[in-house]
Amino acid sequence: NLTVSELNTKASKNDKAALGIDDVLKYLKEKRVMKLVIPKDHVIEGVVCPACGFSTSQHIECCVECGRCVMKSHNLIERATEMALEQSALIEVVKDEKDRKNLIQQGGAGAFLRF
């Protein structure tokens, strides 16, 4: 799959690409994602702030952005997908097992950025 190798190359050069669910969620919150790339049937647990929408895979009790208490999320990839859909970003689900495992090892999600 060209998408995953291109994502790895661009992200390593900080060239309008990001790898890892936390960075992807940050860029989604900033509405900078052009295309979300996620592995098929993968789940990442984490937390979501109900007040400001901040999301992370880190185990925290209070939001690092607004200080409110966070809620547990059973699937941050689902959250990222919902955010991408709300912004009309493209979404690519990686099904090839080798590329899927590569993406999971790189933090479970990736994104090509608008800017």
C-alpha positions in Angstrom: 0.0 0.0 0.0 1.6 3.3 -1.1 -0.4 5.2 1.4 1.3 3.8 4.5 4.8 4.1 3.0 4.2 7.6 1.9 2.8 8.5 5.3 5.9 7.1 7.0 8.2 9.1 4.7 6.3 12.4 5.0 5.8 12.1 8.8 9.5 11.4 9.3 10.3 14.6 7.4 7.5 16.6 9.2 6.1 17.2 5.7 2.4 17.7 6.3 1.9 14.2 7.8 1.5 12.8 11.3 1.7 9.3 12.9 0.3 8.2 16.2 -3.2 8.5 17.5 -2.4 11.4 19.9 -0.9 13.6 17.2 -3.7 12.7 14.8 -6.4 13.6 17.3 -4.6 16.9 18.0 -4.6 17.8 14.3 -8.2 16.7 13.9 -9.1 19.1 16.8 -7.3 21.8 14.9 -9.2 20.9 11.7 -5.9 20.3 9.8 -6.5 16.8 8.6 -7.0 16.2 4.9 -6.9 12.4 5.0 -7.2 10.1 8.1 -5.4 6.7 7.7 -6.5 4.0 10.1 -5.9 0.2 10.4 -8.9 -2.0 9.9 -10.4 -3.5 13.1 -8.0 -1.8 15.6 -9.0 -0.3 18.9 -7.1 2.2 21.1 -8.5 3.0 24.5 -8.0 6.5 26.0 -9.9 9.5 27.4 -12.0 12.3 26.0 -12.7 15.7 27.6 -16.5 16.3 27.4 -16.0 20.0 27.9 -13.4 20.9 25.2 -13.1 17.7 23.1 -9.4 17.0 23.9 -8.7 13.3 23.4 -5.6 11.2 24.2 -4.4 7.7 24.7 -2.6 8.8 27.8 -4.0 7.8 31.2 -4.9 11.2 32.7 -7.8 12.2 35.0 -7.9 15.9 34.1 -7.8 17.6 30.7 -4.4 19.1 29.9 -6.2 21.9 27.9 -9.1 23.0 30.1 -8.6 21.2 33.5 -12.0 19.4 33.5 -12.4 15.8 34.4 -12.1 13.4 31.4 -14.2 10.4 30.5 -12.9 7.0 29.4 -13.1 6.3 25.7 -13.1 2.6 24.6 -12.1 3.5 21.0 -10.1 6.6 20.0 -9.9 5.4 16.4 -13.7 5.6 16.2 -13.5 9.1 17.8 -10.9 10.1 15.1 -13.2 8.7 12.4 -16.2 10.7 13.7 -14.1 13.9 13.8 -12.8 13.3 10.3 -16.3 12.8 9.0 -17.5 16.0 10.6 -14.7 17.9 8.8 -15.3 16.2 5.5 -11.7 14.7 5.6 -11.0 11.7 3.5 -10.7 8.4 5.4 -8.6 5.4 4.3 -8.9 2.1 6.1 -5.8 0.0 5.7 -6.7 -3.7 5.2 -3.4 -5.2 4.0 -2.0 -7.1 7.0 1.6 -6.0 6.6 0.7 -2.3 6.2 -1.9 -2.6 9.0 0.7 -3.9 11.4 3.1 -1.2 10.3 0.5 1.5 11.0 -0.3 0.0 14.4 3.4 -0.1 15.3 3.6 3.6 14.3 0.9 4.6 16.9 -2.3 3.2 15.5 -3.3 6.0 13.1 -1.9 8.5 10.6 -2.9 11.6 8.8 -2.0 13.7 5.8 -2.4 17.4 6.8 -3.9 20.3 4.9 -1.2 22.7 6.3 
